[in-house]
Structures are given as structure tokens and as C-alpha cells.
Amino acid sequence: MTDLYRNLHKIQLDEDKICQVFVNVFLNSIQALPEGGTMTVRTYEKQLTGIDIHEPYVKNGVFTAGETVIVAEVEDMGTGIPDEQITHVFDPFFTTKPIGEGTGLGLTVSRKIMESHGGQIDIMNREEGGVKISAVFKM
């Protein structure tokens, strides 16, 4: 399912590297849906407010209230990530997948690519199940 904002401002990015980020994110979401299910991709622009201070990308000091950002979100209805493991998903070689099914580098590389573009990528479990990954870019 998609919900794509059609009039996003253009920003300067390395297309191949950003494509790698989304391939990694999409593959993780698809693999979290072994029995099938829904993956939603959403894009939008947002002006950050003081209410957004709870968002990881604001809390980490990457963005500040008042800035306008472009957000790309991928949500899946998969199994989610155990709470004790979710803080490690960006660590090199960390994986929740069985041996031989993942290197544990996809999200590590994705985070580095996002940071090199002045952006941020975050992941959180959804209350409804599954996860939401947000990639946020400065305009």
C-alpha cells in the first residue's frame, strides 16, 4: 500500500545510495511478513513543532523545532522486534534473522548513508504489531 505525497520539494541526494537504504528497509519489512501481510510506504513533508520533541530524530539533535523535513515511512504488519533487541538493530553485525539469512549490516549501512546526507533513520515497534521505519531528510 502507498500513500505518497506528490509535491515533495526536491532535495539533493545520491540516488544510488538512497536507493540502497530503501532496498534494505523494504527487504527487512518483506522478510518480517513470512505469512504475507501489508507493508505501507508513505511520504510527506512536515514542519517540526515542539510536540515532535518525542520523535527520535528531534531528540537526537539532528533536527530542530521549526524546520521542515521530508519523511519517508515504511510500516509493516510483521512480527516486530523484541524490545530488548530494538536498540541494537543499527549495530554492525546484529541481526534478528536466523544464521545464514542476514549479515546484520543492512540497517548499519542505511544509517551511515542517511547521516552522510544530513538525515536520520529510526525504527520503532508499532502498537498494532510490526515496525515503522522513518527516514527523515532536511529540505
A tleap script that builds the chain and sets N, CA, C and O, in Angstrom:
source leaprc.protein.ff14SB
mol = sequence {
  NMET THR ASP LEU TYR ARG ASN LEU HIE LYS
  ILE GLN LEU ASP GLU ASP LYS ILE CYS GLN
  VAL PHE VAL ASN VAL PHE LEU ASN SER ILE
  GLN ALA LEU PRO GLU GLY GLY THR MET THR
  VAL ARG THR TYR GLU LYS GLN LEU THR GLY
  ILE ASP ILE HIE GLU PRO TYR VAL LYS ASN
  GLY VAL PHE THR ALA GLY GLU THR VAL ILE
  VAL ALA GLU VAL GLU ASP MET GLY THR GLY
  ILE PRO ASP GLU GLN ILE THR HIE VAL PHE
  ASP PRO PHE PHE THR THR LYS PRO ILE GLY
  GLU GLY THR GLY LEU GLY LEU THR VAL SER
  ARG LYS ILE MET GLU SER HIE GLY GLY GLN
  ILE ASP ILE MET ASN ARG GLU GLU GLY GLY
  VAL LYS ILE SER ALA VAL PHE LYS CMET
}
set mol.1.N position { 0.847 -1.163 0.000 }
set mol.1.CA position { 0.000 0.000 0.000 }
set mol.1.C position { 0.899 1.234 0.000 }
set mol.1.O position { 1.944 1.240 0.651 }
set mol.2.N position { 0.503 2.269 -0.719 }
set mol.2.CA position { 1.292 3.505 -0.742 }
set mol.2.C position { 0.403 4.706 -0.460 }
set mol.2.O position { -0.783 4.729 -0.789 }
set mol.3.N position { 1.015 5.687 0.154 }
set mol.3.CA position { 0.395 6.981 0.411 }
set mol.3.C position { 1.502 8.008 0.180 }
set mol.3.O position { 2.147 8.468 1.123 }
set mol.4.N position { 1.710 8.358 -1.084 }
set mol.4.CA position { 2.845 9.197 -1.466 }
set mol.4.C position { 2.391 10.618 -1.754 }
set mol.4.O position { 1.508 10.851 -2.579 }
set mol.5.N position { 3.011 11.558 -1.061 }
set mol.5.CA position { 2.742 12.975 -1.292 }
set mol.5.C position { 3.373 13.337 -2.625 }
set mol.5.O position { 4.575 13.146 -2.809 }
set mol.6.N position { 2.599 13.846 -3.537 }
set mol.6.CA position { 3.046 14.057 -4.914 }
set mol.6.C position { 3.871 15.324 -5.137 }
set mol.6.O position { 4.542 15.440 -6.162 }
set mol.7.N position { 3.837 16.259 -4.217 }
set mol.7.CA position { 4.513 17.543 -4.447 }
set mol.7.C position { 5.664 17.776 -3.480 }
set mol.7.O position { 5.855 18.892 -2.998 }
set mol.8.N position { 6.430 16.729 -3.194 }
set mol.8.CA position { 7.583 16.897 -2.304 }
set mol.8.C position { 8.586 17.850 -2.930 }
set mol.8.O position { 8.806 17.838 -4.142 }
set mol.9.N position { 9.189 18.674 -2.090 }
set mol.9.CA position { 10.272 19.526 -2.565 }
set mol.9.C position { 11.435 18.646 -3.016 }
set mol.9.O position { 11.665 17.572 -2.459 }
set mol.10.N position { 12.143 19.097 -3.999 }
set mol.10.CA position { 13.318 18.359 -4.454 }
set mol.10.C position { 14.484 18.653 -3.520 }
set mol.10.O position { 14.700 19.795 -3.113 }
set mol.11.N position { 15.230 17.606 -3.188 }
set mol.11.CA position { 16.428 17.755 -2.385 }
set mol.11.C position { 17.557 17.010 -3.080 }
set mol.11.O position { 17.325 16.079 -3.851 }
set mol.12.N position { 18.772 17.433 -2.796 }
set mol.12.CA position { 19.922 16.837 -3.447 }
set mol.12.C position { 20.381 15.610 -2.659 }
set mol.12.O position { 20.746 15.708 -1.487 }
set mol.13.N position { 20.353 14.451 -3.329 }
set mol.13.CA position { 20.734 13.190 -2.716 }
set mol.13.C position { 21.529 12.362 -3.720 }
set mol.13.O position { 21.432 12.576 -4.928 }
set mol.14.N position { 22.304 11.429 -3.219 }
set mol.14.CA position { 22.937 10.436 -4.078 }
set mol.14.C position { 21.896 9.352 -4.309 }
set mol.14.O position { 21.633 8.539 -3.422 }
set mol.15.N position { 21.312 9.339 -5.481 }
set mol.15.CA position { 20.187 8.450 -5.784 }
set mol.15.C position { 20.512 6.981 -5.531 }
set mol.15.O position { 19.691 6.258 -4.968 }
set mol.16.N position { 21.697 6.531 -5.939 }
set mol.16.CA position { 22.063 5.126 -5.756 }
set mol.16.C position { 22.154 4.754 -4.281 }
set mol.16.O position { 21.714 3.677 -3.877 }
set mol.17.N position { 22.723 5.645 -3.485 }
set mol.17.CA position { 22.866 5.341 -2.056 }
set mol.17.C position { 21.518 5.349 -1.341 }
set mol.17.O position { 21.251 4.485 -0.505 }
set mol.18.N position { 20.672 6.319 -1.665 }
set mol.18.CA position { 19.349 6.367 -1.039 }
set mol.18.C position { 18.513 5.172 -1.489 }
set mol.18.O position { 17.720 4.641 -0.711 }
set mol.19.N position { 18.686 4.748 -2.734 }
set mol.19.CA position { 18.015 3.541 -3.211 }
set mol.19.C position { 18.445 2.339 -2.377 }
set mol.19.O position { 17.621 1.486 -2.050 }
set mol.20.N position { 19.728 2.265 -2.033 }
set mol.20.CA position { 20.221 1.166 -1.196 }
set mol.20.C position { 19.537 1.171 0.166 }
set mol.20.O position { 19.204 0.110 0.694 }
set mol.21.N position { 19.323 2.350 0.739 }
set mol.21.CA position { 18.622 2.458 2.029 }
set mol.21.C position { 17.235 1.829 1.909 }
set mol.21.O position { 16.839 1.016 2.743 }
set mol.22.N position { 16.504 2.214 0.866 }
set mol.22.CA position { 15.136 1.724 0.744 }
set mol.22.C position { 15.080 0.247 0.374 }
set mol.22.O position { 14.164 -0.452 0.806 }
set mol.23.N position { 16.027 -0.243 -0.407 }
set mol.23.CA position { 16.075 -1.681 -0.682 }
set mol.23.C position { 16.270 -2.444 0.632 }
set mol.23.O position { 15.588 -3.439 0.876 }
set mol.24.N position { 17.194 -1.984 1.476 }
set mol.24.CA position { 17.419 -2.639 2.776 }
set mol.24.C position { 16.152 -2.621 3.627 }
set mol.24.O position { 15.775 -3.636 4.212 }
set mol.25.N position { 15.504 -1.475 3.691 }
set mol.25.CA position { 14.296 -1.338 4.518 }
set mol.25.C position { 13.174 -2.212 3.963 }
set mol.25.O position { 12.503 -2.911 4.723 }
set mol.26.N position { 12.962 -2.179 2.646 }
set mol.26.CA position { 11.895 -2.982 2.047 }
set mol.26.C position { 12.143 -4.470 2.262 }
set mol.26.O position { 11.219 -5.210 2.597 }
set mol.27.N position { 13.387 -4.916 2.071 }
set mol.27.CA position { 13.696 -6.340 2.264 }
set mol.27.C position { 13.429 -6.769 3.707 }
set mol.27.O position { 12.863 -7.836 3.945 }
set mol.28.N position { 13.837 -5.942 4.661 }
set mol.28.CA position { 13.574 -6.269 6.066 }
set mol.28.C position { 12.075 -6.383 6.328 }
set mol.28.O position { 11.625 -7.300 7.015 }
set mol.29.N position { 11.310 -5.448 5.778 }
set mol.29.CA position { 9.862 -5.482 6.002 }
set mol.29.C position { 9.238 -6.704 5.354 }
set mol.29.O position { 8.385 -7.359 5.954 }
set mol.30.N position { 9.652 -7.016 4.143 }
set mol.30.CA position { 9.109 -8.186 3.457 }
set mol.30.C position { 9.452 -9.464 4.230 }
set mol.30.O position { 8.609 -10.349 4.377 }
set mol.31.N position { 10.683 -9.554 4.721 }
set mol.31.CA position { 11.093 -10.743 5.469 }
set mol.31.C position { 10.378 -10.854 6.813 }
set mol.31.O position { 10.303 -11.944 7.380 }
set mol.32.N position { 9.856 -9.750 7.326 }
set mol.32.CA position { 9.108 -9.776 8.586 }
set mol.32.C position { 7.657 -10.208 8.365 }
set mol.32.O position { 6.882 -10.318 9.315 }
set mol.33.N position { 7.302 -10.448 7.107 }
set mol.33.CA position { 5.941 -10.858 6.758 }
set mol.33.C position { 5.951 -12.251 6.132 }
set mol.33.O position { 5.518 -12.410 4.990 }
set mol.34.N position { 6.436 -13.267 6.858 }
set mol.34.CA position { 6.579 -14.596 6.245 }
set mol.34.C position { 5.253 -15.219 5.806 }
set mol.34.O position { 5.229 -16.045 4.894 }
set mol.35.N position { 4.179 -14.836 6.433 }
set mol.35.CA position { 2.858 -15.371 6.090 }
set mol.35.C position { 2.087 -14.411 5.193 }
set mol.35.O position { 0.887 -14.587 4.982 }
set mol.36.N position { 2.766 -13.397 4.664 }
set mol.36.CA position { 2.081 -12.360 3.895 }
set mol.36.C position { 1.639 -11.259 4.828 }
set mol.36.O position { 1.878 -11.331 6.033 }
set mol.37.N position { 1.009 -10.259 4.299 }
set mol.37.CA position { 0.559 -9.144 5.118 }
set mol.37.C position { 0.750 -7.843 4.375 }
set mol.37.O position { 1.000 -7.826 3.170 }
set mol.38.N position { 0.631 -6.774 5.096 }
set mol.38.CA position { 0.654 -5.459 4.482 }
set mol.38.C position { 1.914 -4.695 4.854 }
set mol.38.O position { 2.331 -4.670 6.012 }
set mol.39.N position { 2.507 -4.073 3.846 }
set mol.39.CA position { 3.588 -3.118 4.047 }
set mol.39.C position { 3.091 -1.808 3.441 }
set mol.39.O position { 2.604 -1.784 2.311 }
set mol.40.N position { 3.215 -0.735 4.191 }
set mol.40.CA position { 2.758 0.576 3.729 }
set mol.40.C position { 3.955 1.504 3.586 }
set mol.40.O position { 4.802 1.582 4.476 }
set mol.41.N position { 4.017 2.205 2.464 }
set mol.41.CA position { 5.056 3.206 2.214 }
set mol.41.C position { 4.358 4.554 2.125 }
set mol.41.O position { 3.397 4.722 1.374 }
set mol.42.N position { 4.855 5.509 2.900 }
set mol.42.CA position { 4.220 6.821 2.994 }
set mol.42.C position { 5.301 7.900 2.903 }
set mol.42.O position { 6.376 7.751 3.484 }
set mol.43.N position { 5.021 8.975 2.184 }
set mol.43.CA position { 5.928 10.133 2.159 }
set mol.43.C position { 5.126 11.399 2.416 }
set mol.43.O position { 3.961 11.506 2.033 }
set mol.44.N position { 5.769 12.348 3.066 }
set mol.44.CA position { 5.123 13.631 3.326 }
set mol.44.C position { 6.161 14.646 3.789 }
set mol.44.O position { 7.279 14.289 4.160 }
set mol.45.N position { 5.773 15.899 3.761 }
set mol.45.CA position { 6.575 16.976 4.340 }
set mol.45.C position { 5.938 17.372 5.654 }
set mol.45.O position { 4.721 17.293 5.828 }
set mol.46.N position { 6.787 17.801 6.579 }
set mol.46.CA position { 6.279 18.141 7.910 }
set mol.46.C position { 7.120 19.249 8.511 }
set mol.46.O position { 8.349 19.195 8.478 }
set mol.47.N position { 6.453 20.258 9.062 }
set mol.47.CA position { 7.171 21.254 9.839 }
set mol.47.C position { 7.187 20.773 11.282 }
set mol.47.O position { 6.142 20.535 11.888 }
set mol.48.N position { 8.383 20.636 11.813 }
set mol.48.CA position { 8.535 20.124 13.174 }
set mol.48.C position { 8.101 21.166 14.188 }
set mol.48.O position { 8.389 22.354 14.046 }
set mol.49.N position { 7.407 20.700 15.209 }
set mol.49.CA position { 6.950 21.575 16.288 }
set mol.49.C position { 7.486 21.043 17.606 }
set mol.49.O position { 8.150 20.007 17.648 }
set mol.50.N position { 7.196 21.755 18.669 }
set mol.50.CA position { 7.601 21.313 19.989 }
set mol.50.C position { 6.975 19.975 20.366 }
set mol.50.O position { 7.525 19.233 21.179 }
set mol.51.N position { 5.814 19.669 19.770 }
set mol.51.CA position { 5.149 18.397 20.033 }
set mol.51.C position { 5.993 17.248 19.493 }
set mol.51.O position { 5.940 16.138 20.023 }
set mol.52.N position { 6.764 17.503 18.452 }
set mol.52.CA position { 7.585 16.463 17.832 }
set mol.52.C position { 8.833 16.129 18.647 }
set mol.52.O position { 9.609 15.257 18.254 }
set mol.53.N position { 9.034 16.799 19.757 }
set mol.53.CA position { 10.261 16.624 20.539 }
set mol.53.C position { 10.455 15.173 20.990 }
set mol.53.O position { 11.582 14.758 21.263 }
set mol.54.N position { 9.373 14.404 21.070 }
set mol.54.CA position { 9.481 12.995 21.455 }
set mol.54.C position { 10.006 12.126 20.316 }
set mol.54.O position { 10.423 10.993 20.554 }
set mol.55.N position { 9.994 12.624 19.109 }
set mol.55.CA position { 10.489 11.848 17.969 }
set mol.55.C position { 11.997 11.669 18.083 }
set mol.55.O position { 12.704 12.624 18.403 }
set mol.56.N position { 12.502 10.472 17.829 }
set mol.56.CA position { 13.941 10.220 17.986 }
set mol.56.C position { 14.821 11.178 17.179 }
set mol.56.O position { 15.873 11.597 17.663 }
set mol.57.N position { 14.411 11.528 15.963 }
set mol.57.CA position { 15.256 12.387 15.145 }
set mol.57.C position { 15.306 13.821 15.659 }
set mol.57.O position { 16.247 14.547 15.338 }
set mol.58.N position { 14.332 14.245 16.439 }
set mol.58.CA position { 14.402 15.567 17.073 }
set mol.58.C position { 15.187 15.463 18.371 }
set mol.58.O position { 16.023 16.314 18.675 }
set mol.59.N position { 14.907 14.409 19.134 }
set mol.59.CA position { 15.565 14.198 20.419 }
set mol.59.C position { 17.085 14.067 20.254 }
set mol.59.O position { 17.848 14.490 21.123 }
set mol.60.N position { 17.515 13.480 19.135 }
set mol.60.CA position { 18.940 13.266 18.898 }
set mol.60.C position { 19.656 14.521 18.410 }
set mol.60.O position { 20.868 14.498 18.194 }
set mol.61.N position { 18.924 15.607 18.236 }
set mol.61.CA position { 19.549 16.862 17.828 }
set mol.61.C position { 19.836 16.975 16.344 }
set mol.61.O position { 20.499 17.921 15.921 }
set mol.62.N position { 19.359 16.044 15.549 }
set mol.62.CA position { 19.573 16.107 14.106 }
set mol.62.C position { 18.733 17.227 13.506 }
set mol.62.O position { 19.185 17.932 12.603 }
set mol.63.N position { 17.526 17.388 14.001 }
set mol.63.CA position { 16.607 18.413 13.521 }
set mol.63.C position { 16.110 19.223 14.711 }
set mol.63.O position { 16.222 18.792 15.859 }
set mol.64.N position { 15.568 20.383 14.432 }
set mol.64.CA position { 15.045 21.227 15.498 }
set mol.64.C position { 13.621 21.666 15.171 }
set mol.64.O position { 13.207 21.663 14.012 }
set mol.65.N position { 12.886 22.041 16.203 }
set mol.65.CA position { 11.529 22.542 16.019 }
set mol.65.C position { 11.573 23.739 15.078 }
set mol.65.O position { 12.467 24.580 15.176 }
set mol.66.N position { 10.615 23.813 14.175 }
set mol.66.CA position { 10.539 24.884 13.197 }
set mol.66.C position { 11.047 24.480 11.820 }
set mol.66.O position { 10.660 25.078 10.817 }
set mol.67.N position { 11.910 23.473 11.765 }
set mol.67.CA position { 12.416 23.008 10.473 }
set mol.67.C position { 11.341 22.232 9.729 }
set mol.67.O position { 10.493 21.580 10.338 }
set mol.68.N position { 11.389 22.310 8.415 }
set mol.68.CA position { 10.534 21.473 7.586 }
set mol.68.C position { 11.374 20.331 7.051 }
set mol.68.O position { 12.483 20.536 6.557 }
set mol.69.N position { 10.838 19.132 7.155 }
set mol.69.CA position { 11.562 17.933 6.745 }
set mol.69.C position { 10.708 17.125 5.781 }
set mol.69.O position { 9.491 17.290 5.708 }
set mol.70.N position { 11.374 16.252 5.049 }
set mol.70.CA position { 10.698 15.271 4.213 }
set mol.70.C position { 10.821 13.931 4.936 }
set mol.70.O position { 11.908 13.530 5.350 }
set mol.71.N position { 9.698 13.256 5.077 }
set mol.71.CA position { 9.658 11.988 5.800 }
set mol.71.C position { 9.203 10.881 4.847 }
set mol.71.O position { 8.226 11.031 4.114 }
set mol.72.N position { 9.932 9.778 4.876 }
set mol.72.CA position { 9.513 8.559 4.186 }
set mol.72.C position { 9.367 7.487 5.256 }
set mol.72.O position { 10.314 7.202 5.989 }
set mol.73.N position { 8.190 6.897 5.345 }
set mol.73.CA position { 7.924 5.872 6.358 }
set mol.73.C position { 7.574 4.552 5.688 }
set mol.73.O position { 6.882 4.513 4.671 }
set mol.74.N position { 8.061 3.493 6.273 }
set mol.74.CA position { 7.699 2.145 5.855 }
set mol.74.C position { 7.178 1.428 7.093 }
set mol.74.O position { 7.890 1.284 8.087 }
set mol.75.N position { 5.946 0.988 7.022 }
set mol.75.CA position { 5.332 0.249 8.125 }
set mol.75.C position { 4.991 -1.150 7.642 }
set mol.75.O position { 4.537 -1.344 6.514 }
set mol.76.N position { 5.220 -2.122 8.517 }
set mol.76.CA position { 4.784 -3.472 8.185 }
set mol.76.C position { 3.948 -4.021 9.325 }
set mol.76.O position { 4.005 -3.537 10.455 }
set mol.77.N position { 3.186 -5.019 9.008 }
set mol.77.CA position { 2.336 -5.690 9.990 }
set mol.77.C position { 2.979 -7.007 10.408 }
set mol.77.O position { 2.287 -7.981 10.701 }
set mol.78.N position { 4.309 -7.027 10.431 }
set mol.78.CA position { 5.054 -8.241 10.737 }
set mol.78.C position { 5.124 -8.550 12.217 }
set mol.78.O position { 4.275 -8.142 13.010 }
set mol.79.N position { 6.158 -9.279 12.556 }
set mol.79.CA position { 6.308 -9.798 13.911 }
set mol.79.C position { 6.865 -8.773 14.891 }
set mol.79.O position { 6.819 -8.996 16.101 }
set mol.80.N position { 7.382 -7.674 14.404 }
set mol.80.CA position { 8.002 -6.696 15.295 }
set mol.80.C position { 9.369 -7.171 15.752 }
set mol.80.O position { 9.838 -8.234 15.345 }
set mol.81.N position { 10.000 -6.379 16.594 }
set mol.81.CA position { 11.335 -6.688 17.106 }
set mol.81.C position { 11.243 -6.683 18.628 }
set mol.81.O position { 10.710 -5.735 19.205 }
set mol.82.N position { 11.749 -7.713 19.286 }
set mol.82.CA position { 11.690 -7.725 20.755 }
set mol.82.C position { 12.289 -6.434 21.338 }
set mol.82.O position { 13.313 -5.940 20.865 }
set mol.83.N position { 11.633 -5.907 22.362 }
set mol.83.CA position { 12.046 -4.632 22.958 }
set mol.83.C position { 13.522 -4.615 23.356 }
set mol.83.O position { 14.194 -3.594 23.210 }
set mol.84.N position { 14.027 -5.742 23.858 }
set mol.84.CA position { 15.421 -5.771 24.300 }
set mol.84.C position { 16.398 -5.783 23.127 }
set mol.84.O position { 17.600 -5.604 23.324 }
set mol.85.N position { 15.899 -5.990 21.916 }
set mol.85.CA position { 16.771 -6.032 20.733 }
set mol.85.C position { 16.671 -4.787 19.861 }
set mol.85.O position { 17.594 -4.496 19.100 }
set mol.86.N position { 15.576 -4.053 19.955 }
set mol.86.CA position { 15.341 -2.959 19.011 }
set mol.86.C position { 16.400 -1.859 19.105 }
set mol.86.O position { 16.667 -1.179 18.114 }
set mol.87.N position { 17.000 -1.675 20.266 }
set mol.87.CA position { 18.039 -0.642 20.400 }
set mol.87.C position { 19.342 -1.061 19.728 }
set mol.87.O position { 20.265 -0.254 19.614 }
set mol.88.N position { 19.427 -2.304 19.287 }
set mol.88.CA position { 20.664 -2.800 18.668 }
set mol.88.C position { 20.571 -2.975 17.156 }
set mol.88.O position { 21.554 -3.381 16.537 }
set mol.89.N position { 19.432 -2.685 16.543 }
set mol.89.CA position { 19.254 -3.006 15.130 }
set mol.89.C position { 20.207 -2.262 14.201 }
set mol.89.O position { 20.437 -2.709 13.077 }
set mol.90.N position { 20.762 -1.143 14.642 }
set mol.90.CA position { 21.707 -0.408 13.806 }
set mol.90.C position { 23.158 -0.771 14.130 }
set mol.90.O position { 24.079 -0.245 13.504 }
set mol.91.N position { 23.369 -1.661 15.095 }
set mol.91.CA position { 24.721 -2.114 15.440 }
set mol.91.C position { 25.254 -3.019 14.333 }
set mol.91.O position { 24.513 -3.846 13.802 }
set mol.92.N position { 26.537 -2.870 13.977 }
set mol.92.CA position { 27.114 -3.753 12.949 }
set mol.92.C position { 27.000 -5.225 13.352 }
set mol.92.O position { 27.273 -5.593 14.495 }
set mol.93.N position { 26.597 -6.044 12.404 }
set mol.93.CA position { 26.502 -7.498 12.518 }
set mol.93.C position { 25.381 -7.981 13.444 }
set mol.93.O position { 25.294 -9.177 13.724 }
set mol.94.N position { 24.529 -7.078 13.920 }
set mol.94.CA position { 23.389 -7.504 14.725 }
set mol.94.C position { 22.252 -7.885 13.781 }
set mol.94.O position { 21.932 -7.132 12.861 }
set mol.95.N position { 21.654 -9.022 13.996 }
set mol.95.CA position { 20.507 -9.436 13.197 }
set mol.95.C position { 19.543 -10.238 14.058 }
set mol.95.O position { 19.944 -10.930 14.994 }
set mol.96.N position { 18.278 -10.130 13.724 }
set mol.96.CA position { 17.261 -10.942 14.390 }
set mol.96.C position { 16.921 -12.160 13.543 }
set mol.96.O position { 16.081 -12.977 13.920 }
set mol.97.N position { 17.581 -12.272 12.399 }
set mol.97.CA position { 17.300 -13.365 11.469 }
set mol.97.C position { 18.123 -14.603 11.829 }
set mol.97.O position { 19.161 -14.504 12.483 }
set mol.98.N position { 17.640 -15.771 11.391 }
set mol.98.CA position { 18.402 -17.000 11.628 }
set mol.98.C position { 19.764 -16.950 10.927 }
set mol.98.O position { 19.946 -16.204 9.965 }
set mol.99.N position { 20.698 -17.733 11.408 }
set mol.99.CA position { 22.041 -17.794 10.826 }
set mol.99.C position { 21.921 -18.125 9.343 }
set mol.99.O position { 21.180 -19.019 8.937 }
set mol.100.N position { 22.680 -17.370 8.551 }
set mol.100.CA position { 22.683 -17.582 7.110 }
set mol.100.C position { 21.638 -16.785 6.353 }
set mol.100.O position { 21.612 -16.821 5.123 }
set mol.101.N position { 20.768 -16.060 7.066 }
set mol.101.CA position { 19.706 -15.308 6.399 }
set mol.101.C position { 19.898 -13.799 6.468 }
set mol.101.O position { 19.046 -13.047 5.995 }
set mol.102.N position { 20.982 -13.354 7.038 }
set mol.102.CA position { 21.236 -11.923 7.084 }
set mol.102.C position { 22.618 -11.657 7.645 }
set mol.102.O position { 23.130 -12.426 8.459 }
set mol.103.N position { 23.222 -10.553 7.200 }
set mol.103.CA position { 24.572 -10.221 7.666 }
set mol.103.C position { 24.555 -9.293 8.864 }
set mol.103.O position { 25.549 -9.189 9.583 }
set mol.104.N position { 23.433 -8.615 9.088 }
set mol.104.CA position { 23.393 -7.639 10.166 }
set mol.104.C position { 24.046 -6.331 9.780 }
set mol.104.O position { 24.436 -5.550 10.649 }
set mol.105.N position { 24.170 -6.082 8.482 }
set mol.105.CA position { 24.805 -4.837 8.032 }
set mol.105.C position { 23.855 -3.901 7.295 }
set mol.105.O position { 24.178 -2.728 7.109 }
set mol.106.N position { 22.703 -4.386 6.876 }
set mol.106.CA position { 21.792 -3.567 6.080 }
set mol.106.C position { 21.385 -2.273 6.757 }
set mol.106.O position { 21.496 -1.203 6.160 }
set mol.107.N position { 20.916 -2.353 7.991 }
set mol.107.CA position { 20.484 -1.135 8.685 }
set mol.107.C position { 21.668 -0.296 9.155 }
set mol.107.O position { 21.554 0.925 9.263 }
set mol.108.N position { 22.799 -0.933 9.436 }
set mol.108.CA position { 24.008 -0.176 9.800 }
set mol.108.C position { 24.432 0.700 8.631 }
set mol.108.O position { 24.691 1.891 8.799 }
set mol.109.N position { 24.502 0.108 7.456 }
set mol.109.CA position { 24.876 0.851 6.250 }
set mol.109.C position { 23.831 1.923 5.949 }
set mol.109.O position { 24.177 3.043 5.573 }
set mol.110.N position { 22.565 1.584 6.112 }
set mol.110.CA position { 21.492 2.549 5.844 }
set mol.110.C position { 21.610 3.774 6.746 }
set mol.110.O position { 21.431 4.903 6.289 }
set mol.111.N position { 21.908 3.555 8.014 }
set mol.111.CA position { 22.062 4.687 8.942 }
set mol.111.C position { 23.232 5.577 8.510 }
set mol.111.O position { 23.114 6.803 8.517 }
set mol.112.N position { 24.349 4.968 8.137 }
set mol.112.CA position { 25.515 5.751 7.701 }
set mol.112.C position { 25.185 6.567 6.452 }
set mol.112.O position { 25.577 7.729 6.347 }
set mol.113.N position { 24.470 5.963 5.513 }
set mol.113.CA position { 24.084 6.688 4.301 }
set mol.113.C position { 23.183 7.862 4.657 }
set mol.113.O position { 23.392 8.971 4.164 }
set mol.114.N position { 22.195 7.637 5.499 }
set mol.114.CA position { 21.289 8.726 5.893 }
set mol.114.C position { 22.053 9.841 6.588 }
set mol.114.O position { 21.825 11.016 6.300 }
set mol.115.N position { 22.951 9.495 7.495 }
set mol.115.CA position { 23.736 10.512 8.199 }
set mol.115.C position { 24.620 11.288 7.227 }
set mol.115.O position { 24.806 12.493 7.397 }
set mol.116.N position { 25.168 10.621 6.215 }
set mol.116.CA position { 26.019 11.312 5.241 }
set mol.116.C position { 25.217 12.293 4.389 }
set mol.116.O position { 25.788 13.180 3.754 }
set mol.117.N position { 23.900 12.134 4.378 }
set mol.117.CA position { 23.014 13.050 3.662 }
set mol.117.C position { 22.361 14.065 4.608 }
set mol.117.O position { 21.445 14.784 4.209 }
set mol.118.N position { 22.830 14.124 5.854 }
set mol.118.CA position { 22.254 15.056 6.817 }
set mol.118.C position { 20.896 14.614 7.322 }
set mol.118.O position { 20.143 15.418 7.871 }
set mol.119.N position { 20.580 13.350 7.141 }
set mol.119.CA position { 19.280 12.831 7.548 }
set mol.119.C position { 19.394 11.872 8.710 }
set mol.119.O position { 20.444 11.747 9.341 }
set mol.120.N position { 18.295 11.202 8.979 }
set mol.120.CA position { 18.219 10.286 10.110 }
set mol.120.C position { 17.279 9.154 9.746 }
set mol.120.O position { 16.296 9.361 9.033 }
set mol.121.N position { 17.574 7.961 10.230 }
set mol.121.CA position { 16.674 6.823 10.078 }
set mol.121.C position { 16.433 6.233 11.465 }
set mol.121.O position { 17.362 6.065 12.255 }
set mol.122.N position { 15.185 5.927 11.741 }
set mol.122.CA position { 14.814 5.383 13.046 }
set mol.122.C position { 13.823 4.251 12.858 }
set mol.122.O position { 13.127 4.169 11.846 }
set mol.123.N position { 13.776 3.385 13.849 }
set mol.123.CA position { 12.866 2.255 13.814 }
set mol.123.C position { 12.178 2.128 15.166 }
set mol.123.O position { 12.783 2.348 16.215 }
set mol.124.N position { 10.903 1.770 15.116 }
set mol.124.CA position { 10.156 1.574 16.355 }
set mol.124.C position { 9.081 0.521 16.139 }
set mol.124.O position { 8.553 0.376 15.036 }
set mol.125.N position { 8.764 -0.203 17.184 }
set mol.125.CA position { 7.654 -1.147 17.120 }
set mol.125.C position { 6.347 -0.373 17.106 }
set mol.125.O position { 6.216 0.665 17.754 }
set mol.126.N position { 5.396 -0.887 16.367 }
set mol.126.CA position { 4.056 -0.291 16.317 }
set mol.126.C position { 3.169 -0.976 17.356 }
set mol.126.O position { 3.297 -2.178 17.589 }
set mol.127.N position { 2.293 -0.231 17.965 }
set mol.127.CA position { 1.368 -0.812 18.939 }
set mol.127.C position { 0.520 -1.911 18.317 }
set mol.127.O position { 0.174 -2.892 18.975 }
set mol.128.N position { 0.187 -1.735 17.029 }
set mol.128.CA position { -0.663 -2.695 16.328 }
set mol.128.C position { 0.095 -3.942 15.898 }
set mol.128.O position { -0.507 -4.879 15.373 }
set mol.129.N position { 1.393 -3.966 16.111 }
set mol.129.CA position { 2.250 -5.043 15.641 }
set mol.129.C position { 3.096 -4.566 14.471 }
set mol.129.O position { 2.734 -3.617 13.776 }
set mol.130.N position { 4.206 -5.221 14.264 }
set mol.130.CA position { 5.109 -4.816 13.198 }
set mol.130.C position { 5.961 -3.626 13.605 }
set mol.130.O position { 6.004 -3.239 14.773 }
set mol.131.N position { 6.634 -3.056 12.619 }
set mol.131.CA position { 7.508 -1.920 12.894 }
set mol.131.C position { 7.227 -0.774 11.938 }
set mol.131.O position { 6.603 -0.940 10.890 }
set mol.132.N position { 7.714 0.401 12.339 }
set mol.132.CA position { 7.695 1.582 11.481 }
set mol.132.C position { 9.123 2.084 11.389 }
set mol.132.O position { 9.776 2.317 12.407 }
set mol.133.N position { 9.603 2.249 10.173 }
set mol.133.CA position { 10.918 2.821 9.938 }
set mol.133.C position { 10.697 4.173 9.285 }
set mol.133.O position { 9.975 4.285 8.294 }
set mol.134.N position { 11.322 5.198 9.844 }
set mol.134.CA position { 11.207 6.556 9.323 }
set mol.134.C position { 12.560 7.034 8.841 }
set mol.134.O position { 13.548 6.988 9.574 }
set mol.135.N position { 12.596 7.494 7.596 }
set mol.135.CA position { 13.780 8.141 7.035 }
set mol.135.C position { 13.423 9.613 6.876 }
set mol.135.O position { 12.452 9.954 6.201 }
set mol.136.N position { 14.217 10.489 7.504 }
set mol.136.CA position { 13.876 11.910 7.546 }
set mol.136.C position { 15.017 12.700 6.930 }
set mol.136.O position { 16.186 12.489 7.252 }
set mol.137.N position { 14.655 13.620 6.032 }
set mol.137.CA position { 15.632 14.419 5.291 }
set mol.137.C position { 15.383 15.899 5.514 }
set mol.137.O position { 14.236 16.343 5.577 }
set mol.138.N position { 16.470 16.665 5.635 }
set mol.138.CA position { 16.354 18.121 5.687 }
set mol.138.C position { 16.012 18.643 4.295 }
set mol.138.O position { 16.433 18.086 3.282 }
set mol.139.N position { 15.246 19.713 4.273 }
set mol.139.CA position { 14.927 20.350 2.990 }
set mol.139.C position { 15.944 21.426 2.690 }
set mol.139.O position { 15.858 22.086 1.655 }
savepdb mol mol.pdb
quit
